[in-house]
Amino acid sequence: MRLKQQNDPDVATLLTAKRLNDLILVPRQRNKTVSILAANWNRLCIKDVVPKEMIPQVLHQCHAAATAGHLGEEKTLARVREQFYWPGYRADVKRYIKTCWECNARDDPVPKGRAPLQSQLADYTWQRIAVDIADAFSKFAEAIPMPNQESTTVATALVHDVFCRPSAKN
């Protein structure tokens, strides 16, 4: 990649200027890529700036390679951002993922519905309790006031107000 960076006139000029920390070395007559990079001079850090001809290889490495796992847009963006830079990389990543054959073949455009609930019978008292904290065998219900419906609140109420009572059966 370093050889290709040196052969890319845009990248080579900026890389030399940044290594010497001298913006004056960047030519005044410049294309869009160099202008964008020069405008962000203070935020630039030396990363592998990907030459145009290597962008498809980098996208493949970060999204479609065997070690990449065809992750979604955000994770692929994070992987690219971590190691590489080139102007317009976000749009390139989006476009690459939208045109990824394997992702499109695997993704189901029709969302799958949930399976209907199946009743689970209980054989004895307190074997299984329902979500609304009712005994499934005897249909005995407990009314326990709770400030919210968070799992930790419900679990605490069950432990303290139901299971820890001497009358609760094992």
DRENTORTOR-575718 format. One line per field, with one value per residue: x, y, z of N, C-alpha, C in turn; residue in three letters; residue number from 1. Coordinates in nm, 2 decimals, m for minus. Layout:
N
n_xx c(X / ...);
n_yy c(Y / ...);
n_zz c(Z / ...);
ca_xx c(X / ...);
ca_yy c(Y / ...);
ca_zz c(Z / ...);
c_xx c(X / ...);
c_yy c(Y / ...);
c_zz c(Z / ...);
code c(Ala / ...);
pos c(NUM / ...);
***
This chain:
170
n_xx c(0.08 / 0.20 / 0.37 / 0.19 / 0.07 / 0.27 / 0.29 / 0.05 / m0.03 / m0.18 / m0.20 / 0.07 / 0.18 / 0.04 / 0.11 / 0.38 / 0.39 / 0.25 / 0.40 / 0.63 / 0.51 / 0.42 / 0.22 / 0.26 / 0.39 / 0.19 / 0.04 / m0.10 / m0.27 / m0.50 / m0.68 / m1.01 / m1.00 / m0.75 / m0.80 / m1.00 / m0.87 / m0.66 / m0.81 / m0.88 / m0.65 / m0.54 / m0.67 / m0.59 / m0.43 / m0.16 / m0.26 / m0.33 / m0.38 / m0.60 / m0.52 / m0.71 / m0.73 / m0.71 / m0.93 / m1.16 / m1.04 / m0.99 / m1.24 / m1.35 / m1.19 / m1.26 / m1.53 / m1.63 / m1.44 / m1.32 / m1.26 / m1.40 / m1.68 / m1.92 / m2.05 / m2.27 / m2.35 / m2.26 / m2.07 / m1.89 / m1.81 / m1.69 / m1.47 / m1.33 / m1.28 / m1.11 / m0.86 / m0.81 / m0.83 / m1.00 / m1.12 / m1.48 / m1.53 / m1.75 / m1.98 / m1.88 / m1.86 / m2.14 / m2.25 / m2.11 / m2.20 / m2.47 / m2.46 / m2.36 / m2.35 / m2.37 / m2.48 / m2.73 / m2.85 / m2.88 / m3.03 / m3.36 / m3.62 / m3.88 / m4.02 / m4.02 / m4.29 / m4.39 / m4.39 / m4.70 / m4.81 / m4.76 / m4.94 / m4.82 / m4.85 / m4.88 / m4.78 / m4.79 / m4.84 / m4.69 / m4.49 / m4.45 / m4.47 / m4.66 / m4.61 / m4.75 / m4.73 / m4.88 / m5.00 / m4.97 / m5.09 / m5.28 / m5.41 / m5.38 / m5.34 / m5.11 / m5.10 / m4.87 / m4.74 / m4.55 / m4.30 / m4.22 / m4.19 / m3.95 / m3.71 / m3.54 / m3.68 / m3.91 / m3.81 / m3.69 / m3.92 / m4.05 / m3.87 / m3.85 / m4.12 / m4.26 / m4.12 / m3.95 / m4.12 / m4.24 / m4.46 / m4.44 / m4.42 / m4.17);
n_yy c(m0.12 / 0.12 / 0.18 / 0.22 / 0.45 / 0.63 / 0.65 / 0.77 / 1.09 / 1.28 / 1.17 / 1.12 / 1.38 / 1.51 / 1.33 / 1.36 / 1.63 / 1.63 / 1.46 / 1.62 / 1.82 / 2.06 / 2.27 / 2.44 / 2.30 / 2.18 / 2.20 / 2.51 / 2.50 / 2.26 / 1.95 / 1.83 / 1.63 / 1.67 / 1.93 / 1.89 / 1.73 / 1.91 / 2.11 / 2.00 / 1.99 / 2.02 / 1.82 / 1.60 / 1.29 / 1.06 / 0.80 / 0.51 / 0.64 / 0.57 / 0.49 / 0.56 / 0.34 / 0.13 / 0.12 / m0.06 / m0.31 / m0.26 / m0.21 / m0.47 / m0.62 / m0.51 / m0.57 / m0.79 / m1.00 / m1.32 / m1.29 / m1.07 / m1.09 / m0.99 / m0.77 / m0.51 / m0.17 / 0.03 / m0.10 / m0.18 / 0.07 / 0.17 / m0.01 / 0.06 / 0.33 / 0.31 / 0.21 / 0.32 / 0.59 / 0.79 / 1.05 / 1.07 / 0.81 / 0.72 / 0.72 / 0.55 / 0.31 / 0.27 / 0.23 / 0.00 / m0.19 / m0.19 / m0.31 / m0.55 / m0.88 / m1.12 / m1.03 / m0.92 / m1.15 / m1.30 / m1.15 / m1.10 / m0.95 / m0.94 / m0.91 / m1.14 / m1.28 / m1.31 / m1.62 / m1.79 / m1.78 / m2.06 / m2.25 / m2.35 / m2.60 / m2.64 / m2.87 / m2.87 / m2.66 / m2.34 / m2.43 / m2.31 / m1.97 / m1.71 / m1.42 / m1.21 / m1.24 / m1.45 / m1.76 / m2.04 / m2.29 / m2.29 / m2.05 / m1.85 / m1.52 / m1.26 / m0.93 / m0.69 / m0.38 / m0.19 / 0.04 / 0.06 / m0.13 / m0.26 / m0.52 / m0.58 / m0.46 / m0.61 / m0.87 / m0.84 / m0.78 / m1.03 / m1.21 / m1.10 / m1.06 / m1.29 / m1.55 / m1.56 / m1.58 / m1.78 / m1.94 / m2.01 / m2.26 / m2.51);
n_zz c(0.00 / 0.07 / m0.14 / m0.34 / m0.24 / m0.26 / m0.53 / m0.60 / m0.68 / m0.53 / m0.27 / m0.20 / m0.20 / 0.02 / 0.23 / 0.26 / 0.33 / 0.57 / 0.73 / 0.76 / 0.88 / 0.75 / 0.60 / 0.38 / 0.18 / 0.04 / m0.27 / m0.41 / m0.63 / m0.66 / m0.65 / m0.57 / m0.37 / m0.25 / m0.15 / 0.03 / 0.22 / 0.30 / 0.41 / 0.65 / 0.79 / 1.06 / 1.20 / 1.08 / 1.09 / 1.06 / 0.88 / 0.70 / 0.40 / 0.16 / m0.17 / m0.47 / m0.65 / m0.48 / m0.31 / m0.36 / m0.27 / 0.00 / 0.10 / 0.05 / 0.22 / 0.47 / 0.49 / 0.34 / 0.35 / 0.47 / 0.74 / 0.81 / 0.82 / 0.70 / 0.83 / 0.94 / 0.82 / 1.01 / 1.17 / 0.98 / 0.88 / 1.11 / 1.13 / 0.89 / 0.94 / 1.16 / 1.06 / 0.81 / 0.56 / 0.33 / 0.12 / 0.12 / 0.22 / 0.37 / 0.20 / 0.01 / 0.16 / 0.23 / m0.03 / m0.11 / 0.07 / 0.01 / m0.24 / m0.20 / m0.28 / m0.13 / 0.12 / 0.03 / m0.07 / 0.16 / 0.34 / 0.44 / 0.29 / 0.38 / 0.69 / 0.95 / 1.13 / 1.47 / 1.64 / 1.74 / 2.08 / 2.30 / 2.52 / 2.84 / 3.05 / 3.40 / 3.66 / 3.93 / 4.22 / 4.20 / 4.03 / 3.78 / 3.70 / 3.57 / 3.35 / 3.45 / 3.71 / 3.83 / 3.98 / 3.78 / 3.81 / 4.03 / 3.97 / 4.14 / 4.24 / 4.30 / 4.41 / 4.38 / 4.46 / 4.23 / 4.13 / 3.87 / 3.55 / 3.51 / 3.47 / 3.68 / 3.90 / 3.90 / 3.94 / 4.20 / 4.35 / 4.32 / 4.45 / 4.72 / 4.80 / 4.73 / 4.69 / 4.92 / 5.13 / 5.40 / 5.33 / 5.06 / 4.82 / 4.73);
ca_xx c(0.00 / 0.28 / 0.42 / 0.08 / 0.05 / 0.38 / 0.26 / m0.07 / 0.02 / m0.25 / m0.17 / 0.21 / 0.21 / m0.01 / 0.18 / 0.51 / 0.37 / 0.21 / 0.52 / 0.72 / 0.42 / 0.44 / 0.11 / 0.31 / 0.43 / 0.07 / 0.02 / m0.22 / m0.36 / m0.52 / m0.81 / m1.11 / m0.95 / m0.64 / m0.86 / m1.07 / m0.77 / m0.59 / m0.90 / m0.88 / m0.51 / m0.51 / m0.73 / m0.53 / m0.32 / m0.11 / m0.32 / m0.31 / m0.47 / m0.61 / m0.53 / m0.83 / m0.73 / m0.72 / m1.06 / m1.24 / m0.98 / m1.00 / m1.38 / m1.37 / m1.12 / m1.33 / m1.67 / m1.66 / m1.34 / m1.36 / m1.24 / m1.48 / m1.81 / m2.03 / m2.12 / m2.36 / m2.29 / m2.19 / m1.95 / m1.79 / m1.76 / m1.59 / m1.35 / m1.26 / m1.23 / m1.00 / m0.74 / m0.79 / m0.90 / m1.00 / m1.24 / m1.60 / m1.53 / m1.88 / m2.06 / m1.83 / m1.90 / m2.28 / m2.27 / m2.05 / m2.28 / m2.60 / m2.44 / m2.29 / m2.43 / m2.40 / m2.57 / m2.86 / m2.90 / m2.91 / m3.12 / m3.50 / m3.69 / m4.01 / m4.00 / m4.09 / m4.38 / m4.36 / m4.47 / m4.80 / m4.77 / m4.81 / m4.97 / m4.74 / m4.92 / m4.81 / m4.83 / m4.81 / m4.84 / m4.57 / m4.39 / m4.42 / m4.55 / m4.68 / m4.55 / m4.83 / m4.71 / m5.00 / m4.96 / m5.03 / m5.17 / m5.40 / m5.45 / m5.37 / m5.27 / m5.05 / m5.09 / m4.75 / m4.72 / m4.41 / m4.29 / m4.21 / m4.20 / m3.82 / m3.69 / m3.48 / m3.78 / m4.00 / m3.73 / m3.67 / m4.05 / m4.08 / m3.78 / m3.88 / m4.26 / m4.33 / m4.03 / m3.89 / m4.22 / m4.24 / m4.57 / m4.42 / m4.38 / m4.06);
ca_yy c(0.00 / 0.24 / 0.20 / 0.28 / 0.58 / 0.72 / 0.66 / 0.85 / 1.22 / 1.35 / 1.11 / 1.14 / 1.52 / 1.53 / 1.25 / 1.43 / 1.76 / 1.60 / 1.41 / 1.73 / 1.92 / 2.18 / 2.28 / 2.51 / 2.20 / 2.14 / 2.30 / 2.59 / 2.45 / 2.13 / 1.89 / 1.82 / 1.54 / 1.74 / 2.04 / 1.84 / 1.69 / 2.03 / 2.19 / 1.93 / 1.97 / 2.01 / 1.70 / 1.49 / 1.21 / 0.97 / 0.67 / 0.47 / 0.71 / 0.47 / 0.53 / 0.53 / 0.21 / 0.02 / 0.13 / m0.18 / m0.41 / m0.22 / m0.24 / m0.61 / m0.66 / m0.47 / m0.61 / m0.92 / m1.11 / m1.43 / m1.25 / m0.95 / m1.14 / m0.92 / m0.69 / m0.40 / m0.05 / 0.10 / m0.18 / m0.17 / 0.21 / 0.17 / m0.08 / 0.14 / 0.45 / 0.27 / 0.18 / 0.38 / 0.71 / 0.85 / 1.13 / 1.00 / 0.67 / 0.68 / 0.69 / 0.42 / 0.19 / 0.25 / 0.18 / m0.13 / m0.28 / m0.21 / m0.39 / m0.68 / m0.99 / m1.22 / m0.97 / m0.91 / m1.29 / m1.36 / m1.06 / m1.13 / m0.82 / m0.96 / m0.94 / m1.26 / m1.25 / m1.39 / m1.75 / m1.78 / m1.83 / m2.19 / m2.27 / m2.45 / m2.64 / m2.67 / m2.99 / m2.85 / m2.52 / m2.26 / m2.48 / m2.21 / m1.86 / m1.63 / m1.29 / m1.12 / m1.29 / m1.53 / m1.90 / m2.10 / m2.40 / m2.25 / m1.92 / m1.75 / m1.40 / m1.16 / m0.79 / m0.63 / m0.25 / m0.16 / 0.18 / 0.05 / m0.27 / m0.30 / m0.66 / m0.58 / m0.43 / m0.73 / m0.98 / m0.81 / m0.80 / m1.17 / m1.27 / m1.05 / m1.07 / m1.42 / m1.66 / m1.56 / m1.61 / m1.92 / m2.02 / m2.04 / m2.40 / m2.53);
ca_zz c(0.00 / 0.08 / m0.27 / m0.42 / m0.19 / m0.32 / m0.67 / m0.61 / m0.66 / m0.42 / m0.14 / m0.18 / m0.16 / 0.15 / 0.32 / 0.28 / 0.40 / 0.70 / 0.80 / 0.79 / 0.95 / 0.68 / 0.50 / 0.27 / 0.08 / m0.03 / m0.37 / m0.41 / m0.74 / m0.61 / m0.68 / m0.46 / m0.27 / m0.17 / m0.09 / 0.15 / 0.32 / 0.34 / 0.50 / 0.78 / 0.82 / 1.20 / 1.24 / 1.01 / 1.16 / 0.96 / 0.87 / 0.56 / 0.31 / 0.05 / m0.31 / m0.54 / m0.71 / m0.37 / m0.23 / m0.36 / m0.19 / 0.14 / 0.13 / 0.06 / 0.35 / 0.59 / 0.50 / 0.28 / 0.36 / 0.56 / 0.88 / 0.83 / 0.86 / 0.64 / 0.93 / 0.89 / 0.78 / 1.12 / 1.21 / 0.87 / 0.89 / 1.23 / 1.09 / 0.79 / 1.01 / 1.25 / 0.99 / 0.68 / 0.53 / 0.20 / 0.11 / 0.07 / 0.25 / 0.42 / 0.09 / m0.05 / 0.24 / 0.21 / m0.16 / m0.12 / 0.14 / m0.06 / m0.36 / m0.16 / m0.32 / m0.02 / 0.22 / m0.03 / m0.08 / 0.29 / 0.41 / 0.40 / 0.29 / 0.45 / 0.83 / 1.00 / 1.24 / 1.59 / 1.65 / 1.84 / 2.21 / 2.33 / 2.67 / 2.91 / 3.17 / 3.53 / 3.73 / 4.08 / 4.26 / 4.19 / 3.93 / 3.68 / 3.72 / 3.45 / 3.35 / 3.54 / 3.85 / 3.88 / 3.98 / 3.66 / 3.85 / 4.11 / 3.92 / 4.26 / 4.19 / 4.40 / 4.37 / 4.45 / 4.39 / 4.19 / 4.07 / 3.72 / 3.51 / 3.48 / 3.51 / 3.82 / 4.00 / 3.91 / 4.01 / 4.34 / 4.41 / 4.33 / 4.55 / 4.85 / 4.84 / 4.70 / 4.71 / 5.05 / 5.23 / 5.44 / 5.27 / 4.92 / 4.81 / 4.64);
c_xx c(0.09 / 0.34 / 0.31 / 0.05 / 0.15 / 0.35 / 0.13 / m0.03 / m0.05 / m0.21 / m0.02 / 0.24 / 0.17 / 0.07 / 0.31 / 0.49 / 0.33 / 0.32 / 0.61 / 0.64 / 0.43 / 0.33 / 0.15 / 0.35 / 0.31 / 0.04 / m0.11 / m0.32 / m0.38 / m0.66 / m0.89 / m1.06 / m0.84 / m0.70 / m0.93 / m0.97 / m0.69 / m0.68 / m0.91 / m0.74 / m0.48 / m0.57 / m0.67 / m0.42 / m0.28 / m0.17 / m0.29 / m0.42 / m0.48 / m0.61 / m0.66 / m0.84 / m0.74 / m0.85 / m1.14 / m1.18 / m1.00 / m1.15 / m1.41 / m1.30 / m1.20 / m1.48 / m1.69 / m1.56 / m1.38 / m1.35 / m1.33 / m1.62 / m1.93 / m2.12 / m2.19 / m2.28 / m2.21 / m2.06 / m1.84 / m1.73 / m1.66 / m1.46 / m1.26 / m1.20 / m1.11 / m0.87 / m0.71 / m0.86 / m0.89 / m1.13 / m1.36 / m1.61 / m1.67 / m1.97 / m2.02 / m1.87 / m2.05 / m2.31 / m2.22 / m2.15 / m2.42 / m2.58 / m2.37 / m2.39 / m2.47 / m2.50 / m2.71 / m2.92 / m2.95 / m3.02 / m3.26 / m3.57 / m3.83 / m3.99 / m4.08 / m4.17 / m4.34 / m4.45 / m4.58 / m4.76 / m4.84 / m4.83 / m4.87 / m4.81 / m4.83 / m4.87 / m4.85 / m4.80 / m4.70 / m4.46 / m4.35 / m4.52 / m4.55 / m4.62 / m4.62 / m4.82 / m4.83 / m4.95 / m5.04 / m5.11 / m5.29 / m5.47 / m5.45 / m5.29 / m5.22 / m5.05 / m4.98 / m4.73 / m4.57 / m4.41 / m4.27 / m4.21 / m4.06 / m3.79 / m3.63 / m3.58 / m3.87 / m3.93 / m3.72 / m3.81 / m4.08 / m4.00 / m3.83 / m4.03 / m4.33 / m4.24 / m3.98 / m3.99 / m4.22 / m4.35 / m4.55 / m4.36 / m4.26 / m4.10);
c_yy c(0.13 / 0.28 / 0.27 / 0.42 / 0.68 / 0.74 / 0.75 / 0.99 / 1.30 / 1.30 / 1.14 / 1.28 / 1.55 / 1.45 / 1.31 / 1.55 / 1.73 / 1.54 / 1.52 / 1.84 / 2.06 / 2.19 / 2.36 / 2.42 / 2.15 / 2.24 / 2.38 / 2.54 / 2.30 / 2.08 / 1.88 / 1.74 / 1.61 / 1.86 / 2.00 / 1.80 / 1.81 / 2.11 / 2.13 / 1.91 / 1.94 / 1.88 / 1.58 / 1.42 / 1.11 / 0.84 / 0.63 / 0.54 / 0.62 / 0.53 / 0.49 / 0.39 / 0.10 / 0.02 / 0.00 / m0.30 / m0.38 / m0.25 / m0.39 / m0.67 / m0.63 / m0.52 / m0.76 / m1.03 / m1.21 / m1.38 / m1.13 / m0.99 / m1.07 / m0.85 / m0.58 / m0.28 / 0.02 / 0.03 / m0.18 / m0.03 / 0.22 / 0.10 / 0.00 / 0.26 / 0.42 / 0.26 / 0.27 / 0.52 / 0.74 / 0.94 / 1.06 / 0.86 / 0.63 / 0.64 / 0.57 / 0.30 / 0.16 / 0.18 / 0.03 / m0.23 / m0.30 / m0.30 / m0.52 / m0.79 / m1.08 / m1.16 / m0.96 / m1.05 / m1.34 / m1.28 / m1.09 / m1.00 / m0.82 / m0.99 / m1.06 / m1.23 / m1.34 / m1.52 / m1.73 / m1.84 / m1.97 / m2.20 / m2.37 / m2.48 / m2.67 / m2.79 / m2.98 / m2.70 / m2.46 / m2.33 / m2.38 / m2.09 / m1.77 / m1.49 / m1.19 / m1.16 / m1.36 / m1.68 / m1.97 / m2.22 / m2.36 / m2.12 / m1.82 / m1.64 / m1.32 / m1.03 / m0.72 / m0.49 / m0.23 / m0.03 / 0.17 / m0.10 / m0.32 / m0.44 / m0.67 / m0.56 / m0.55 / m0.85 / m0.96 / m0.83 / m0.95 / m1.24 / m1.23 / m1.08 / m1.20 / m1.54 / m1.67 / m1.58 / m1.75 / m2.01 / m2.06 / m2.18 / m2.41 / m2.63);
c_zz c(0.00 / m0.06 / m0.36 / m0.37 / m0.25 / m0.46 / m0.70 / m0.58 / m0.55 / m0.28 / m0.10 / m0.13 / m0.02 / 0.26 / 0.36 / 0.36 / 0.54 / 0.79 / 0.84 / 0.86 / 0.88 / 0.57 / 0.38 / 0.15 / 0.00 / m0.14 / m0.37 / m0.52 / m0.70 / m0.65 / m0.56 / m0.35 / m0.18 / m0.10 / 0.04 / 0.26 / 0.38 / 0.44 / 0.64 / 0.83 / 0.97 / 1.26 / 1.18 / 1.09 / 1.05 / 0.98 / 0.73 / 0.48 / 0.18 / m0.09 / m0.38 / m0.59 / m0.61 / m0.29 / m0.24 / m0.27 / m0.05 / 0.18 / 0.14 / 0.19 / 0.47 / 0.60 / 0.45 / 0.30 / 0.47 / 0.71 / 0.91 / 0.87 / 0.81 / 0.75 / 0.87 / 0.86 / 0.89 / 1.16 / 1.10 / 0.86 / 1.00 / 1.19 / 0.99 / 0.86 / 1.10 / 1.18 / 0.87 / 0.67 / 0.38 / 0.19 / 0.05 / 0.11 / 0.30 / 0.31 / 0.02 / 0.02 / 0.22 / 0.08 / m0.17 / m0.05 / 0.07 / m0.18 / m0.32 / m0.19 / m0.21 / 0.09 / 0.16 / m0.05 / 0.05 / 0.36 / 0.35 / 0.41 / 0.36 / 0.59 / 0.87 / 1.12 / 1.36 / 1.59 / 1.76 / 1.97 / 2.23 / 2.48 / 2.72 / 3.04 / 3.29 / 3.59 / 3.88 / 4.11 / 4.26 / 4.11 / 3.83 / 3.70 / 3.59 / 3.46 / 3.44 / 3.68 / 3.91 / 3.88 / 3.87 / 3.70 / 3.92 / 4.06 / 4.04 / 4.21 / 4.31 / 4.34 / 4.45 / 4.38 / 4.36 / 4.12 / 3.92 / 3.68 / 3.46 / 3.53 / 3.65 / 3.93 / 4.01 / 3.98 / 4.16 / 4.41 / 4.43 / 4.44 / 4.69 / 4.89 / 4.81 / 4.74 / 4.85 / 5.16 / 5.27 / 5.38 / 5.13 / 4.91 / 4.71 / 4.54);
code c(Met / Arg / Leu / Lys / Gln / Gln / Asn / Asp / Pro / Asp / Val / Ala / Thr / Leu / Leu / Thr / Ala / Lys / Arg / Leu / Asn / Asp / Leu / Ile / Leu / Val / Pro / Arg / Gln / Arg / Asn / Lys / Thr / Val / Ser / Ile / Leu / Ala / Ala / Asn / Trp / Asn / Arg / Leu / Cys / Ile / Lys / Asp / Val / Val / Pro / Lys / Glu / Met / Ile / Pro / Gln / Val / Leu / His / Gln / Cys / His / Ala / Ala / Ala / Thr / Ala / Gly / His / Leu / Gly / Glu / Glu / Lys / Thr / Leu / Ala / Arg / Val / Arg / Glu / Gln / Phe / Tyr / Trp / Pro / Gly / Tyr / Arg / Ala / Asp / Val / Lys / Arg / Tyr / Ile / Lys / Thr / Cys / Trp / Glu / Cys / Asn / Ala / Arg / Asp / Asp / Pro / Val / Pro / Lys / Gly / Arg / Ala / Pro / Leu / Gln / Ser / Gln / Leu / Ala / Asp / Tyr / Thr / Trp / Gln / Arg / Ile / Ala / Val / Asp / Ile / Ala / Asp / Ala / Phe / Ser / Lys / Phe / Ala / Glu / Ala / Ile / Pro / Met / Pro / Asn / Gln / Glu / Ser / Thr / Thr / Val / Ala / Thr / Ala / Leu / Val / His / Asp / Val / Phe / Cys / Arg / Pro / Ser / Ala / Lys / Asn);
pos c(1 / 2 / 3 / 4 / 5 / 6 / 7 / 8 / 9 / 10 / 11 / 12 / 13 / 14 / 15 / 16 / 17 / 18 / 19 / 20 / 21 / 22 / 23 / 24 / 25 / 26 / 27 / 28 / 29 / 30 / 31 / 32 / 33 / 34 / 35 / 36 / 37 / 38 / 39 / 40 / 41 / 42 / 43 / 44 / 45 / 46 / 47 / 48 / 49 / 50 / 51 / 52 / 53 / 54 / 55 / 56 / 57 / 58 / 59 / 60 / 61 / 62 / 63 / 64 / 65 / 66 / 67 / 68 / 69 / 70 / 71 / 72 / 73 / 74 / 75 / 76 / 77 / 78 / 79 / 80 / 81 / 82 / 83 / 84 / 85 / 86 / 87 / 88 / 89 / 90 / 91 / 92 / 93 / 94 / 95 / 96 / 97 / 98 / 99 / 100 / 101 / 102 / 103 / 104 / 105 / 106 / 107 / 108 / 109 / 110 / 111 / 112 / 113 / 114 / 115 / 116 / 117 / 118 / 119 / 120 / 121 / 122 / 123 / 124 / 125 / 126 / 127 / 128 / 129 / 130 / 131 / 132 / 133 / 134 / 135 / 136 / 137 / 138 / 139 / 140 / 141 / 142 / 143 / 144 / 145 / 146 / 147 / 148 / 149 / 150 / 151 / 152 / 153 / 154 / 155 / 156 / 157 / 158 / 159 / 160 / 161 / 162 / 163 / 164 / 165 / 166 / 167 / 168 / 169 / 170);
***
